[in-house]
Amino acid sequence: MKIVIANDHGAVALKFRLVKWLESQGHQVVNLGVDVEDRIDYPDQAELAVREYFKGGYDFGIVCCGTGIGVSIAANRHKGIRCALIHDSFTARMAKEHNNANFVAFGGRVEYTEPVEQILGVYMNAQFEGGRHATRVAKLDTIC
């Protein structure tokens, strides 16, 4: 898979952890995030990731900030982005199976009950179910 990732200062260590794991699994990662903890605004990082994703060729995007909340909100401001803030294997699976999320968000200051690599792996291995969910997902792009 080809994945774009971006982060702010609140998720530097988490970004490195995710990139390392993804690359160890044979995935190509385009890292647009910051590598130091100097303050940077998460909306700007989300926009970088979204713009890169829309260039095409990506399977999905990952955005990270301190909580994952702000950066997911920022990503979702862009038409065509369905960014899910996932925090365990269940929400990761549902994000793909029911919502066909094309972005996921994590928080660098969040204490996850499962390894983030496991959570991300569940998302990556899930498949969109379509059917009644396709109708609902299609409605998302009609919201102004």
mmCIF file of the C-alpha atoms, coordinates in Angstrom:
data_MODEL
# 
_entry.id   MODEL 
# 
loop_
_atom_site.group_PDB 
_atom_site.id 
_atom_site.type_symbol 
_atom_site.label_atom_id 
_atom_site.label_alt_id 
_atom_site.label_comp_id 
_atom_site.label_asym_id 
_atom_site.label_entity_id 
_atom_site.label_seq_id 
_atom_site.pdbx_PDB_ins_code 
_atom_site.Cartn_x 
_atom_site.Cartn_y 
_atom_site.Cartn_z 
_atom_site.occupancy 
_atom_site.B_iso_or_equiv 
_atom_site.pdbx_formal_charge 
_atom_site.auth_seq_id 
_atom_site.auth_comp_id 
_atom_site.auth_asym_id 
_atom_site.auth_atom_id 
_atom_site.pdbx_PDB_model_num 
ATOM 1   C CA . MET A 1 1   ? 0.000   0.000  0.000  1.00 0.00 ? 1   MET A CA 1 
ATOM 2   C CA . LYS A 1 2   ? 0.986   3.619  -0.459 1.00 0.00 ? 2   LYS A CA 1 
ATOM 3   C CA . ILE A 1 3   ? 0.137   5.789  2.537  1.00 0.00 ? 3   ILE A CA 1 
ATOM 4   C CA . VAL A 1 4   ? 0.521   9.483  3.291  1.00 0.00 ? 4   VAL A CA 1 
ATOM 5   C CA . ILE A 1 5   ? 1.098   10.510 6.901  1.00 0.00 ? 5   ILE A CA 1 
ATOM 6   C CA . ALA A 1 6   ? 1.299   13.906 8.601  1.00 0.00 ? 6   ALA A CA 1 
ATOM 7   C CA . ASN A 1 7   ? 1.530   14.983 12.223 1.00 0.00 ? 7   ASN A CA 1 
ATOM 8   C CA . ASP A 1 8   ? 1.961   17.974 14.462 1.00 0.00 ? 8   ASP A CA 1 
ATOM 9   C CA . HIS A 1 9   ? 4.288   18.401 17.438 1.00 0.00 ? 9   HIS A CA 1 
ATOM 10  C CA . GLY A 1 10  ? 1.989   16.375 19.707 1.00 0.00 ? 10  GLY A CA 1 
ATOM 11  C CA . ALA A 1 11  ? 2.535   13.133 17.816 1.00 0.00 ? 11  ALA A CA 1 
ATOM 12  C CA . VAL A 1 12  ? 6.168   13.030 16.670 1.00 0.00 ? 12  VAL A CA 1 
ATOM 13  C CA . ALA A 1 13  ? 7.038   9.778  18.463 1.00 0.00 ? 13  ALA A CA 1 
ATOM 14  C CA . LEU A 1 14  ? 3.786   8.132  17.367 1.00 0.00 ? 14  LEU A CA 1 
ATOM 15  C CA . LYS A 1 15  ? 4.385   9.125  13.734 1.00 0.00 ? 15  LYS A CA 1 
ATOM 16  C CA . PHE A 1 16  ? 7.868   7.589  13.816 1.00 0.00 ? 16  PHE A CA 1 
ATOM 17  C CA . ARG A 1 17  ? 6.438   4.414  15.363 1.00 0.00 ? 17  ARG A CA 1 
ATOM 18  C CA . LEU A 1 18  ? 3.726   4.103  12.695 1.00 0.00 ? 18  LEU A CA 1 
ATOM 19  C CA . VAL A 1 19  ? 6.112   4.834  9.806  1.00 0.00 ? 19  VAL A CA 1 
ATOM 20  C CA . LYS A 1 20  ? 8.615   2.272  11.090 1.00 0.00 ? 20  LYS A CA 1 
ATOM 21  C CA . TRP A 1 21  ? 5.933   -0.402 11.411 1.00 0.00 ? 21  TRP A CA 1 
ATOM 22  C CA . LEU A 1 22  ? 4.341   0.340  8.027  1.00 0.00 ? 22  LEU A CA 1 
ATOM 23  C CA . GLU A 1 23  ? 7.689   0.234  6.246  1.00 0.00 ? 23  GLU A CA 1 
ATOM 24  C CA . SER A 1 24  ? 8.613   -3.011 8.038  1.00 0.00 ? 24  SER A CA 1 
ATOM 25  C CA . GLN A 1 25  ? 5.405   -4.471 6.567  1.00 0.00 ? 25  GLN A CA 1 
ATOM 26  C CA . GLY A 1 26  ? 6.502   -3.483 3.053  1.00 0.00 ? 26  GLY A CA 1 
ATOM 27  C CA . HIS A 1 27  ? 4.311   -0.416 2.620  1.00 0.00 ? 27  HIS A CA 1 
ATOM 28  C CA . GLN A 1 28  ? 5.431   2.834  1.005  1.00 0.00 ? 28  GLN A CA 1 
ATOM 29  C CA . VAL A 1 29  ? 4.974   5.834  3.309  1.00 0.00 ? 29  VAL A CA 1 
ATOM 30  C CA . VAL A 1 30  ? 5.155   9.479  2.289  1.00 0.00 ? 30  VAL A CA 1 
ATOM 31  C CA . ASN A 1 31  ? 5.974   11.361 5.479  1.00 0.00 ? 31  ASN A CA 1 
ATOM 32  C CA . LEU A 1 32  ? 4.781   14.969 5.465  1.00 0.00 ? 32  LEU A CA 1 
ATOM 33  C CA . GLY A 1 33  ? 4.853   15.290 9.232  1.00 0.00 ? 33  GLY A CA 1 
ATOM 34  C CA . VAL A 1 34  ? 7.226   17.139 11.466 1.00 0.00 ? 34  VAL A CA 1 
ATOM 35  C CA . ASP A 1 35  ? 10.143  15.363 13.104 1.00 0.00 ? 35  ASP A CA 1 
ATOM 36  C CA . VAL A 1 36  ? 10.654  17.726 16.041 1.00 0.00 ? 36  VAL A CA 1 
ATOM 37  C CA . GLU A 1 37  ? 8.368   18.913 18.805 1.00 0.00 ? 37  GLU A CA 1 
ATOM 38  C CA . ASP A 1 38  ? 8.446   22.592 17.840 1.00 0.00 ? 38  ASP A CA 1 
ATOM 39  C CA . ARG A 1 39  ? 4.885   23.943 17.774 1.00 0.00 ? 39  ARG A CA 1 
ATOM 40  C CA . ILE A 1 40  ? 3.046   23.611 14.474 1.00 0.00 ? 40  ILE A CA 1 
ATOM 41  C CA . ASP A 1 41  ? -0.674  23.850 13.798 1.00 0.00 ? 41  ASP A CA 1 
ATOM 42  C CA . TYR A 1 42  ? -2.554  20.600 13.153 1.00 0.00 ? 42  TYR A CA 1 
ATOM 43  C CA . PRO A 1 43  ? -4.949  22.094 10.552 1.00 0.00 ? 43  PRO A CA 1 
ATOM 44  C CA . ASP A 1 44  ? -1.946  22.883 8.367  1.00 0.00 ? 44  ASP A CA 1 
ATOM 45  C CA . GLN A 1 45  ? -0.644  19.325 8.693  1.00 0.00 ? 45  GLN A CA 1 
ATOM 46  C CA . ALA A 1 46  ? -4.038  17.830 7.875  1.00 0.00 ? 46  ALA A CA 1 
ATOM 47  C CA . GLU A 1 47  ? -4.251  20.021 4.791  1.00 0.00 ? 47  GLU A CA 1 
ATOM 48  C CA . LEU A 1 48  ? -0.810  18.889 3.620  1.00 0.00 ? 48  LEU A CA 1 
ATOM 49  C CA . ALA A 1 49  ? -1.848  15.261 3.895  1.00 0.00 ? 49  ALA A CA 1 
ATOM 50  C CA . VAL A 1 50  ? -5.193  15.787 2.177  1.00 0.00 ? 50  VAL A CA 1 
ATOM 51  C CA . ARG A 1 51  ? -3.680  17.741 -0.721 1.00 0.00 ? 51  ARG A CA 1 
ATOM 52  C CA . GLU A 1 52  ? -1.086  15.025 -1.230 1.00 0.00 ? 52  GLU A CA 1 
ATOM 53  C CA . TYR A 1 53  ? -3.738  12.294 -1.063 1.00 0.00 ? 53  TYR A CA 1 
ATOM 54  C CA . PHE A 1 54  ? -5.811  14.044 -3.724 1.00 0.00 ? 54  PHE A CA 1 
ATOM 55  C CA . LYS A 1 55  ? -2.849  13.922 -6.108 1.00 0.00 ? 55  LYS A CA 1 
ATOM 56  C CA . GLY A 1 56  ? -3.768  10.249 -6.433 1.00 0.00 ? 56  GLY A CA 1 
ATOM 57  C CA . GLY A 1 57  ? -2.077  6.914  -6.012 1.00 0.00 ? 57  GLY A CA 1 
ATOM 58  C CA . TYR A 1 58  ? -2.624  6.610  -2.265 1.00 0.00 ? 58  TYR A CA 1 
ATOM 59  C CA . ASP A 1 59  ? -4.540  3.862  -0.497 1.00 0.00 ? 59  ASP A CA 1 
ATOM 60  C CA . PHE A 1 60  ? -5.286  6.044  2.532  1.00 0.00 ? 60  PHE A CA 1 
ATOM 61  C CA . GLY A 1 61  ? -3.917  8.737  4.802  1.00 0.00 ? 61  GLY A CA 1 
ATOM 62  C CA . ILE A 1 62  ? -2.974  8.968  8.461  1.00 0.00 ? 62  ILE A CA 1 
ATOM 63  C CA . VAL A 1 63  ? -3.051  12.188 10.480 1.00 0.00 ? 63  VAL A CA 1 
ATOM 64  C CA . CYS A 1 64  ? -1.883  12.592 14.043 1.00 0.00 ? 64  CYS A CA 1 
ATOM 65  C CA . CYS A 1 65  ? -1.937  15.297 16.689 1.00 0.00 ? 65  CYS A CA 1 
ATOM 66  C CA . GLY A 1 66  ? -1.930  15.221 20.484 1.00 0.00 ? 66  GLY A CA 1 
ATOM 67  C CA . THR A 1 67  ? -5.404  13.724 20.765 1.00 0.00 ? 67  THR A CA 1 
ATOM 68  C CA . GLY A 1 68  ? -6.253  12.950 17.144 1.00 0.00 ? 68  GLY A CA 1 
ATOM 69  C CA . ILE A 1 69  ? -9.414  14.996 17.554 1.00 0.00 ? 69  ILE A CA 1 
ATOM 70  C CA . GLY A 1 70  ? -8.345  18.307 16.068 1.00 0.00 ? 70  GLY A CA 1 
ATOM 71  C CA . VAL A 1 71  ? -6.495  16.826 13.130 1.00 0.00 ? 71  VAL A CA 1 
ATOM 72  C CA . SER A 1 72  ? -9.430  14.545 12.287 1.00 0.00 ? 72  SER A CA 1 
ATOM 73  C CA . ILE A 1 73  ? -11.800 17.512 12.346 1.00 0.00 ? 73  ILE A CA 1 
ATOM 74  C CA . ALA A 1 74  ? -9.428  19.440 10.084 1.00 0.00 ? 74  ALA A CA 1 
ATOM 75  C CA . ALA A 1 75  ? -9.113  16.570 7.610  1.00 0.00 ? 75  ALA A CA 1 
ATOM 76  C CA . ASN A 1 76  ? -12.875 16.113 7.502  1.00 0.00 ? 76  ASN A CA 1 
ATOM 77  C CA . ARG A 1 77  ? -13.346 19.740 6.424  1.00 0.00 ? 77  ARG A CA 1 
ATOM 78  C CA . HIS A 1 78  ? -12.206 18.623 2.961  1.00 0.00 ? 78  HIS A CA 1 
ATOM 79  C CA . LYS A 1 79  ? -14.874 17.239 0.635  1.00 0.00 ? 79  LYS A CA 1 
ATOM 80  C CA . GLY A 1 80  ? -14.183 13.612 -0.162 1.00 0.00 ? 80  GLY A CA 1 
ATOM 81  C CA . ILE A 1 81  ? -12.275 12.885 3.016  1.00 0.00 ? 81  ILE A CA 1 
ATOM 82  C CA . ARG A 1 82  ? -13.759 10.501 5.544  1.00 0.00 ? 82  ARG A CA 1 
ATOM 83  C CA . CYS A 1 83  ? -11.337 10.607 8.450  1.00 0.00 ? 83  CYS A CA 1 
ATOM 84  C CA . ALA A 1 84  ? -12.090 8.308  11.370 1.00 0.00 ? 84  ALA A CA 1 
ATOM 85  C CA . LEU A 1 85  ? -10.612 8.820  14.816 1.00 0.00 ? 85  LEU A CA 1 
ATOM 86  C CA . ILE A 1 86  ? -9.927  5.205  15.711 1.00 0.00 ? 86  ILE A CA 1 
ATOM 87  C CA . HIS A 1 87  ? -8.918  4.067  19.167 1.00 0.00 ? 87  HIS A CA 1 
ATOM 88  C CA . ASP A 1 88  ? -9.214  0.271  19.188 1.00 0.00 ? 88  ASP A CA 1 
ATOM 89  C CA . SER A 1 89  ? -9.646  -2.692 16.857 1.00 0.00 ? 89  SER A CA 1 
ATOM 90  C CA . PHE A 1 90  ? -13.442 -2.397 16.830 1.00 0.00 ? 90  PHE A CA 1 
ATOM 91  C CA . THR A 1 91  ? -13.508 1.254  15.752 1.00 0.00 ? 91  THR A CA 1 
ATOM 92  C CA . ALA A 1 92  ? -10.744 0.555  13.229 1.00 0.00 ? 92  ALA A CA 1 
ATOM 93  C CA . ARG A 1 93  ? -12.735 -2.249 11.606 1.00 0.00 ? 93  ARG A CA 1 
ATOM 94  C CA . MET A 1 94  ? -15.977 -0.269 11.597 1.00 0.00 ? 94  MET A CA 1 
ATOM 95  C CA . ALA A 1 95  ? -14.225 2.776  10.123 1.00 0.00 ? 95  ALA A CA 1 
ATOM 96  C CA . LYS A 1 96  ? -13.510 0.745  7.004  1.00 0.00 ? 96  LYS A CA 1 
ATOM 97  C CA . GLU A 1 97  ? -16.392 -1.749 6.892  1.00 0.00 ? 97  GLU A CA 1 
ATOM 98  C CA . HIS A 1 98  ? -19.216 0.725  7.530  1.00 0.00 ? 98  HIS A CA 1 
ATOM 99  C CA . ASN A 1 99  ? -17.786 4.177  6.775  1.00 0.00 ? 99  ASN A CA 1 
ATOM 100 C CA . ASN A 1 100 ? -15.192 3.429  4.079  1.00 0.00 ? 100 ASN A CA 1 
ATOM 101 C CA . ALA A 1 101 ? -12.814 5.835  5.833  1.00 0.00 ? 101 ALA A CA 1 
ATOM 102 C CA . ASN A 1 102 ? -9.979  6.954  3.586  1.00 0.00 ? 102 ASN A CA 1 
ATOM 103 C CA . PHE A 1 103 ? -8.107  8.619  6.445  1.00 0.00 ? 103 PHE A CA 1 
ATOM 104 C CA . VAL A 1 104 ? -7.528  7.591  10.040 1.00 0.00 ? 104 VAL A CA 1 
ATOM 105 C CA . ALA A 1 105 ? -6.422  9.709  12.964 1.00 0.00 ? 105 ALA A CA 1 
ATOM 106 C CA . PHE A 1 106 ? -4.427  8.890  16.083 1.00 0.00 ? 106 PHE A CA 1 
ATOM 107 C CA . GLY A 1 107 ? -3.405  10.853 19.161 1.00 0.00 ? 107 GLY A CA 1 
ATOM 108 C CA . GLY A 1 108 ? 0.201   10.996 20.253 1.00 0.00 ? 108 GLY A CA 1 
ATOM 109 C CA . ARG A 1 109 ? -0.781  11.720 23.851 1.00 0.00 ? 109 ARG A CA 1 
ATOM 110 C CA . VAL A 1 110 ? -3.471  9.035  24.020 1.00 0.00 ? 110 VAL A CA 1 
ATOM 111 C CA . GLU A 1 111 ? -2.919  5.859  26.040 1.00 0.00 ? 111 GLU A CA 1 
ATOM 112 C CA . TYR A 1 112 ? -4.269  3.110  23.801 1.00 0.00 ? 112 TYR A CA 1 
ATOM 113 C CA . THR A 1 113 ? -5.387  -0.207 25.290 1.00 0.00 ? 113 THR A CA 1 
ATOM 114 C CA . GLU A 1 114 ? -4.109  -2.026 22.201 1.00 0.00 ? 114 GLU A CA 1 
ATOM 115 C CA . PRO A 1 115 ? -0.885  -1.448 20.268 1.00 0.00 ? 115 PRO A CA 1 
ATOM 116 C CA . VAL A 1 116 ? -1.434  1.201  17.596 1.00 0.00 ? 116 VAL A CA 1 
ATOM 117 C CA . GLU A 1 117 ? 0.173   -1.100 15.058 1.00 0.00 ? 117 GLU A CA 1 
ATOM 118 C CA . GLN A 1 118 ? -2.515  -3.706 15.764 1.00 0.00 ? 118 GLN A CA 1 
ATOM 119 C CA . ILE A 1 119 ? -5.274  -1.104 15.495 1.00 0.00 ? 119 ILE A CA 1 
ATOM 120 C CA . LEU A 1 120 ? -3.902  0.177  12.190 1.00 0.00 ? 120 LEU A CA 1 
ATOM 121 C CA . GLY A 1 121 ? -3.485  -3.366 10.890 1.00 0.00 ? 121 GLY A CA 1 
ATOM 122 C CA . VAL A 1 122 ? -7.144  -4.135 11.580 1.00 0.00 ? 122 VAL A CA 1 
ATOM 123 C CA . TYR A 1 123 ? -8.177  -1.045 9.620  1.00 0.00 ? 123 TYR A CA 1 
ATOM 124 C CA . MET A 1 124 ? -5.868  -1.930 6.737  1.00 0.00 ? 124 MET A CA 1 
ATOM 125 C CA . ASN A 1 125 ? -7.171  -5.500 6.490  1.00 0.00 ? 125 ASN A CA 1 
ATOM 126 C CA . ALA A 1 126 ? -10.853 -4.590 6.673  1.00 0.00 ? 126 ALA A CA 1 
ATOM 127 C CA . GLN A 1 127 ? -13.011 -4.249 3.563  1.00 0.00 ? 127 GLN A CA 1 
ATOM 128 C CA . PHE A 1 128 ? -15.866 -1.840 2.906  1.00 0.00 ? 128 PHE A CA 1 
ATOM 129 C CA . GLU A 1 129 ? -19.139 -3.788 3.078  1.00 0.00 ? 129 GLU A CA 1 
ATOM 130 C CA . GLY A 1 130 ? -21.043 -1.563 0.657  1.00 0.00 ? 130 GLY A CA 1 
ATOM 131 C CA . GLY A 1 131 ? -24.783 -2.234 0.575  1.00 0.00 ? 131 GLY A CA 1 
ATOM 132 C CA . ARG A 1 132 ? -26.743 -0.059 2.965  1.00 0.00 ? 132 ARG A CA 1 
ATOM 133 C CA . HIS A 1 133 ? -23.471 1.526  4.053  1.00 0.00 ? 133 HIS A CA 1 
ATOM 134 C CA . ALA A 1 134 ? -22.707 2.730  0.516  1.00 0.00 ? 134 ALA A CA 1 
ATOM 135 C CA . THR A 1 135 ? -25.897 4.796  0.481  1.00 0.00 ? 135 THR A CA 1 
ATOM 136 C CA . ARG A 1 136 ? -24.961 6.408  3.776  1.00 0.00 ? 136 ARG A CA 1 
ATOM 137 C CA . VAL A 1 137 ? -21.376 7.089  2.750  1.00 0.00 ? 137 VAL A CA 1 
ATOM 138 C CA . ALA A 1 138 ? -22.578 8.661  -0.517 1.00 0.00 ? 138 ALA A CA 1 
ATOM 139 C CA . LYS A 1 139 ? -24.711 11.092 1.485  1.00 0.00 ? 139 LYS A CA 1 
ATOM 140 C CA . LEU A 1 140 ? -21.565 12.416 3.190  1.00 0.00 ? 140 LEU A CA 1 
ATOM 141 C CA . ASP A 1 141 ? -20.394 14.021 -0.035 1.00 0.00 ? 141 ASP A CA 1 
ATOM 142 C CA . THR A 1 142 ? -23.695 15.846 -0.449 1.00 0.00 ? 142 THR A CA 1 
ATOM 143 C CA . ILE A 1 143 ? -23.315 17.696 2.847  1.00 0.00 ? 143 ILE A CA 1 
ATOM 144 C CA . CYS A 1 144 ? -22.087 21.244 2.283  1.00 0.00 ? 144 CYS A CA 1 
# 
